Amino acid sequence: MNPEVKQACTQAMRWLARREYCCADMRLRLQGKGFDADVVETAMQWLLAQNMLSEQRYADAFMRQQLRRGYTPEVIHRRLQQSGVDAPTTEDAAFDATQACRRLLQRRDPQGRRFGDRKIRLRLIRYLQGRGYPLSLILDMIDCSHAGSEDDGDMIQEET
């Protein structure tokens, strides 16, 4: 193996030890380090042949990370396609949008006390829409969270 190719492979393995990369990102990083196009292509072929670089592993890791951050599979697929990677379909079946939306709402406001404030409510709606949740689901979840957090003191005052 050419010493320059070996150096490119060593650098790539250092990066891959930290996290997964797609082929396009790895190619750009190696070229950014100043390696020639021929050296980069040879290193990429070696990394793929040794199974050190894998589009499937990258897509799986990206999917898990984005799901933990609260994004819907549709948004994640779109982002993977933009980077030129085929999205995995294994975790789609296990995704429950209602449950994920509820978790995000609880993370933002565990008691649901701020949902009555119009400004905060609109900000939360934009946040969830940016994550890919449909507006009807968002409004249902916010209304349920807000209704469940209202004080029982209001009911006592109305009865007297």
ChimeraX commands (.cxc) that place a marker at each C-alpha (Angstrom):
marker #1 position 0.00,0.00,0.00 radius 0.5
marker #1 position 1.26,3.44,-0.96 radius 0.5
marker #1 position 2.47,5.43,2.11 radius 0.5
marker #1 position 0.13,8.30,1.25 radius 0.5
marker #1 position -2.84,5.92,0.97 radius 0.5
marker #1 position -1.81,4.34,4.27 radius 0.5
marker #1 position -1.72,7.78,5.88 radius 0.5
marker #1 position -5.20,8.59,4.50 radius 0.5
marker #1 position -6.55,5.26,5.81 radius 0.5
marker #1 position -5.01,5.89,9.23 radius 0.5
marker #1 position -6.60,9.33,9.40 radius 0.5
marker #1 position -9.96,7.92,8.33 radius 0.5
marker #1 position -9.76,5.17,10.96 radius 0.5
marker #1 position -9.12,7.81,13.64 radius 0.5
marker #1 position -12.30,9.61,12.59 radius 0.5
marker #1 position -14.26,6.36,12.37 radius 0.5
marker #1 position -13.17,5.41,15.88 radius 0.5
marker #1 position -15.21,8.36,17.17 radius 0.5
marker #1 position -18.35,7.99,15.07 radius 0.5
marker #1 position -19.78,6.63,11.81 radius 0.5
marker #1 position -19.45,8.58,8.57 radius 0.5
marker #1 position -21.12,8.21,5.21 radius 0.5
marker #1 position -18.89,7.82,2.16 radius 0.5
marker #1 position -19.54,11.34,0.92 radius 0.5
marker #1 position -18.59,12.91,4.26 radius 0.5
marker #1 position -15.45,10.80,4.57 radius 0.5
marker #1 position -14.42,11.67,1.04 radius 0.5
marker #1 position -14.85,15.39,1.76 radius 0.5
marker #1 position -12.93,15.16,5.04 radius 0.5
marker #1 position -10.00,13.36,3.43 radius 0.5
marker #1 position -9.89,15.83,0.55 radius 0.5
marker #1 position -10.04,18.65,3.10 radius 0.5
marker #1 position -6.92,17.20,4.74 radius 0.5
marker #1 position -5.12,17.68,1.42 radius 0.5
marker #1 position -5.06,14.14,0.02 radius 0.5
marker #1 position -5.18,13.75,-3.77 radius 0.5
marker #1 position -8.37,12.45,-5.37 radius 0.5
marker #1 position -6.66,9.17,-6.42 radius 0.5
marker #1 position -5.37,8.60,-2.90 radius 0.5
marker #1 position -8.80,9.34,-1.44 radius 0.5
marker #1 position -10.52,6.90,-3.82 radius 0.5
marker #1 position -8.00,4.14,-3.08 radius 0.5
marker #1 position -8.40,4.71,0.67 radius 0.5
marker #1 position -12.19,4.72,0.34 radius 0.5
marker #1 position -12.13,1.40,-1.55 radius 0.5
marker #1 position -9.88,-0.13,1.13 radius 0.5
marker #1 position -12.08,1.16,3.98 radius 0.5
marker #1 position -15.20,-0.25,2.29 radius 0.5
marker #1 position -13.51,-3.58,1.55 radius 0.5
marker #1 position -12.43,-3.88,5.20 radius 0.5
marker #1 position -15.97,-2.96,6.30 radius 0.5
marker #1 position -14.65,-0.04,8.33 radius 0.5
marker #1 position -16.84,2.37,6.41 radius 0.5
marker #1 position -20.48,1.39,5.98 radius 0.5
marker #1 position -23.39,3.38,4.66 radius 0.5
marker #1 position -25.83,1.09,6.46 radius 0.5
marker #1 position -24.14,1.54,9.85 radius 0.5
marker #1 position -24.05,5.29,9.31 radius 0.5
marker #1 position -27.74,5.38,8.39 radius 0.5
marker #1 position -28.69,3.25,11.41 radius 0.5
marker #1 position -26.65,5.40,13.81 radius 0.5
marker #1 position -28.04,8.61,12.30 radius 0.5
marker #1 position -31.59,7.27,12.53 radius 0.5
marker #1 position -31.21,6.31,16.21 radius 0.5
marker #1 position -29.65,9.65,17.08 radius 0.5
marker #1 position -32.32,11.69,15.33 radius 0.5
marker #1 position -35.16,9.61,16.81 radius 0.5
marker #1 position -33.73,10.28,20.29 radius 0.5
marker #1 position -33.75,13.98,19.48 radius 0.5
marker #1 position -37.43,13.75,18.64 radius 0.5
marker #1 position -37.46,13.88,14.85 radius 0.5
marker #1 position -39.98,11.83,12.91 radius 0.5
marker #1 position -38.81,9.11,10.47 radius 0.5
marker #1 position -40.03,11.19,7.52 radius 0.5
marker #1 position -37.71,14.08,8.44 radius 0.5
marker #1 position -34.82,11.69,9.05 radius 0.5
marker #1 position -35.33,9.93,5.69 radius 0.5
marker #1 position -35.35,13.29,3.94 radius 0.5
marker #1 position -32.09,14.32,5.62 radius 0.5
marker #1 position -30.43,11.02,4.76 radius 0.5
marker #1 position -31.54,11.29,1.13 radius 0.5
marker #1 position -30.13,14.82,0.97 radius 0.5
marker #1 position -26.76,13.44,2.02 radius 0.5
marker #1 position -27.05,10.63,-0.56 radius 0.5
marker #1 position -27.65,7.75,1.86 radius 0.5
marker #1 position -30.44,5.17,1.63 radius 0.5
marker #1 position -32.48,5.31,4.82 radius 0.5
marker #1 position -33.06,2.16,6.85 radius 0.5
marker #1 position -36.63,1.01,7.31 radius 0.5
marker #1 position -36.14,-1.19,10.36 radius 0.5
marker #1 position -37.06,1.38,13.02 radius 0.5
marker #1 position -40.06,2.87,11.20 radius 0.5
marker #1 position -42.43,0.19,12.41 radius 0.5
marker #1 position -41.51,0.81,16.04 radius 0.5
marker #1 position -42.07,4.58,15.84 radius 0.5
marker #1 position -45.16,5.87,17.63 radius 0.5
marker #1 position -45.67,9.55,16.79 radius 0.5
marker #1 position -48.14,10.13,19.61 radius 0.5
marker #1 position -45.82,8.72,22.24 radius 0.5
marker #1 position -42.78,10.56,20.85 radius 0.5
marker #1 position -44.68,13.85,20.74 radius 0.5
marker #1 position -45.86,13.33,24.32 radius 0.5
marker #1 position -42.27,12.70,25.46 radius 0.5
marker #1 position -41.06,15.89,23.80 radius 0.5
marker #1 position -43.82,17.89,25.44 radius 0.5
marker #1 position -42.98,16.44,28.83 radius 0.5
marker #1 position -39.33,17.24,28.31 radius 0.5
marker #1 position -40.15,20.87,27.47 radius 0.5
marker #1 position -42.57,21.37,30.36 radius 0.5
marker #1 position -42.96,18.41,32.73 radius 0.5
marker #1 position -46.04,19.80,34.51 radius 0.5
marker #1 position -47.62,21.32,31.39 radius 0.5
marker #1 position -48.22,24.59,33.21 radius 0.5
marker #1 position -46.91,26.91,30.54 radius 0.5
marker #1 position -49.11,25.64,27.70 radius 0.5
marker #1 position -51.77,28.19,28.58 radius 0.5
marker #1 position -49.45,31.06,27.59 radius 0.5
marker #1 position -50.16,31.83,23.92 radius 0.5
marker #1 position -46.60,32.88,23.06 radius 0.5
marker #1 position -45.06,29.75,24.57 radius 0.5
marker #1 position -47.74,27.58,22.99 radius 0.5
marker #1 position -46.95,28.97,19.51 radius 0.5
marker #1 position -43.22,28.49,20.05 radius 0.5
marker #1 position -43.84,24.90,21.07 radius 0.5
marker #1 position -46.03,24.28,18.01 radius 0.5
marker #1 position -43.26,25.60,15.71 radius 0.5
marker #1 position -40.70,23.44,17.52 radius 0.5
marker #1 position -42.74,20.25,17.07 radius 0.5
marker #1 position -43.62,21.05,13.45 radius 0.5
marker #1 position -39.91,21.51,12.77 radius 0.5
marker #1 position -39.40,17.98,14.08 radius 0.5
marker #1 position -41.96,16.69,11.56 radius 0.5
marker #1 position -45.08,16.17,13.66 radius 0.5
marker #1 position -48.47,16.95,12.06 radius 0.5
marker #1 position -50.31,20.00,13.41 radius 0.5
marker #1 position -53.41,18.01,14.36 radius 0.5
marker #1 position -51.37,15.71,16.60 radius 0.5
marker #1 position -49.50,18.64,18.14 radius 0.5
marker #1 position -52.70,20.47,19.02 radius 0.5
marker #1 position -54.26,17.32,20.48 radius 0.5
marker #1 position -51.18,16.68,22.63 radius 0.5
marker #1 position -50.95,20.28,23.85 radius 0.5
marker #1 position -54.65,20.39,24.67 radius 0.5
marker #1 position -54.41,17.09,26.58 radius 0.5
marker #1 position -51.33,18.25,28.47 radius 0.5
marker #1 position -52.88,21.61,29.26 radius 0.5
marker #1 position -56.19,20.08,30.36 radius 0.5
marker #1 position -54.42,17.60,32.63 radius 0.5
marker #1 position -52.36,20.29,34.35 radius 0.5
marker #1 position -55.12,22.74,35.24 radius 0.5
marker #1 position -55.55,23.29,38.98 radius 0.5
marker #1 position -58.47,21.74,40.79 radius 0.5
marker #1 position -58.73,25.06,42.62 radius 0.5
marker #1 position -60.55,26.54,39.64 radius 0.5
marker #1 position -63.29,23.94,39.98 radius 0.5
marker #1 position -63.66,24.66,43.71 radius 0.5
marker #1 position -64.08,28.38,43.06 radius 0.5
marker #1 position -66.77,27.75,40.44 radius 0.5
marker #1 position -68.80,25.54,42.79 radius 0.5
marker #1 position -68.97,28.07,45.63 radius 0.5
marker link #1:1,2 radius 0.2
marker link #1:2,3 radius 0.2
marker link #1:3,4 radius 0.2
marker link #1:4,5 radius 0.2
marker link #1:5,6 radius 0.2
marker link #1:6,7 radius 0.2
marker link #1:7,8 radius 0.2
marker link #1:8,9 radius 0.2
marker link #1:9,10 radius 0.2
marker link #1:10,11 radius 0.2
marker link #1:11,12 radius 0.2
marker link #1:12,13 radius 0.2
marker link #1:13,14 radius 0.2
marker link #1:14,15 radius 0.2
marker link #1:15,16 radius 0.2
marker link #1:16,17 radius 0.2
marker link #1:17,18 radius 0.2
marker link #1:18,19 radius 0.2
marker link #1:19,20 radius 0.2
marker link #1:20,21 radius 0.2
marker link #1:21,22 radius 0.2
marker link #1:22,23 radius 0.2
marker link #1:23,24 radius 0.2
marker link #1:24,25 radius 0.2
marker link #1:25,26 radius 0.2
marker link #1:26,27 radius 0.2
marker link #1:27,28 radius 0.2
marker link #1:28,29 radius 0.2
marker link #1:29,30 radius 0.2
marker link #1:30,31 radius 0.2
marker link #1:31,32 radius 0.2
marker link #1:32,33 radius 0.2
marker link #1:33,34 radius 0.2
marker link #1:34,35 radius 0.2
marker link #1:35,36 radius 0.2
marker link #1:36,37 radius 0.2
marker link #1:37,38 radius 0.2
marker link #1:38,39 radius 0.2
marker link #1:39,40 radius 0.2
marker link #1:40,41 radius 0.2
marker link #1:41,42 radius 0.2
marker link #1:42,43 radius 0.2
marker link #1:43,44 radius 0.2
marker link #1:44,45 radius 0.2
marker link #1:45,46 radius 0.2
marker link #1:46,47 radius 0.2
marker link #1:47,48 radius 0.2
marker link #1:48,49 radius 0.2
marker link #1:49,50 radius 0.2
marker link #1:50,51 radius 0.2
marker link #1:51,52 radius 0.2
marker link #1:52,53 radius 0.2
marker link #1:53,54 radius 0.2
marker link #1:54,55 radius 0.2
marker link #1:55,56 radius 0.2
marker link #1:56,57 radius 0.2
marker link #1:57,58 radius 0.2
marker link #1:58,59 radius 0.2
marker link #1:59,60 radius 0.2
marker link #1:60,61 radius 0.2
marker link #1:61,62 radius 0.2
marker link #1:62,63 radius 0.2
marker link #1:63,64 radius 0.2
marker link #1:64,65 radius 0.2
marker link #1:65,66 radius 0.2
marker link #1:66,67 radius 0.2
marker link #1:67,68 radius 0.2
marker link #1:68,69 radius 0.2
marker link #1:69,70 radius 0.2
marker link #1:70,71 radius 0.2
marker link #1:71,72 radius 0.2
marker link #1:72,73 radius 0.2
marker link #1:73,74 radius 0.2
marker link #1:74,75 radius 0.2
marker link #1:75,76 radius 0.2
marker link #1:76,77 radius 0.2
marker link #1:77,78 radius 0.2
marker link #1:78,79 radius 0.2
marker link #1:79,80 radius 0.2
marker link #1:80,81 radius 0.2
marker link #1:81,82 radius 0.2
marker link #1:82,83 radius 0.2
marker link #1:83,84 radius 0.2
marker link #1:84,85 radius 0.2
marker link #1:85,86 radius 0.2
marker link #1:86,87 radius 0.2
marker link #1:87,88 radius 0.2
marker link #1:88,89 radius 0.2
marker link #1:89,90 radius 0.2
marker link #1:90,91 radius 0.2
marker link #1:91,92 radius 0.2
marker link #1:92,93 radius 0.2
marker link #1:93,94 radius 0.2
marker link #1:94,95 radius 0.2
marker link #1:95,96 radius 0.2
marker link #1:96,97 radius 0.2
marker link #1:97,98 radius 0.2
marker link #1:98,99 radius 0.2
marker link #1:99,100 radius 0.2
marker link #1:100,101 radius 0.2
marker link #1:101,102 radius 0.2
marker link #1:102,103 radius 0.2
marker link #1:103,104 radius 0.2
marker link #1:104,105 radius 0.2
marker link #1:105,106 radius 0.2
marker link #1:106,107 radius 0.2
marker link #1:107,108 radius 0.2
marker link #1:108,109 radius 0.2
marker link #1:109,110 radius 0.2
marker link #1:110,111 radius 0.2
marker link #1:111,112 radius 0.2
marker link #1:112,113 radius 0.2
marker link #1:113,114 radius 0.2
marker link #1:114,115 radius 0.2
marker link #1:115,116 radius 0.2
marker link #1:116,117 radius 0.2
marker link #1:117,118 radius 0.2
marker link #1:118,119 radius 0.2
marker link #1:119,120 radius 0.2
marker link #1:120,121 radius 0.2
marker link #1:121,122 radius 0.2
marker link #1:122,123 radius 0.2
marker link #1:123,124 radius 0.2
marker link #1:124,125 radius 0.2
marker link #1:125,126 radius 0.2
marker link #1:126,127 radius 0.2
marker link #1:127,128 radius 0.2
marker link #1:128,129 radius 0.2
marker link #1:129,130 radius 0.2
marker link #1:130,131 radius 0.2
marker link #1:131,132 radius 0.2
marker link #1:132,133 radius 0.2
marker link #1:133,134 radius 0.2
marker link #1:134,135 radius 0.2
marker link #1:135,136 radius 0.2
marker link #1:136,137 radius 0.2
marker link #1:137,138 radius 0.2
marker link #1:138,139 radius 0.2
marker link #1:139,140 radius 0.2
marker link #1:140,141 radius 0.2
marker link #1:141,142 radius 0.2
marker link #1:142,143 radius 0.2
marker link #1:143,144 radius 0.2
marker link #1:144,145 radius 0.2
marker link #1:145,146 radius 0.2
marker link #1:146,147 radius 0.2
marker link #1:147,148 radius 0.2
marker link #1:148,149 radius 0.2
marker link #1:149,150 radius 0.2
marker link #1:150,151 radius 0.2
marker link #1:151,152 radius 0.2
marker link #1:152,153 radius 0.2
marker link #1:153,154 radius 0.2
marker link #1:154,155 radius 0.2
marker link #1:155,156 radius 0.2
marker link #1:156,157 radius 0.2
marker link #1:157,158 radius 0.2
marker link #1:158,159 radius 0.2
marker link #1:159,160 radius 0.2
view
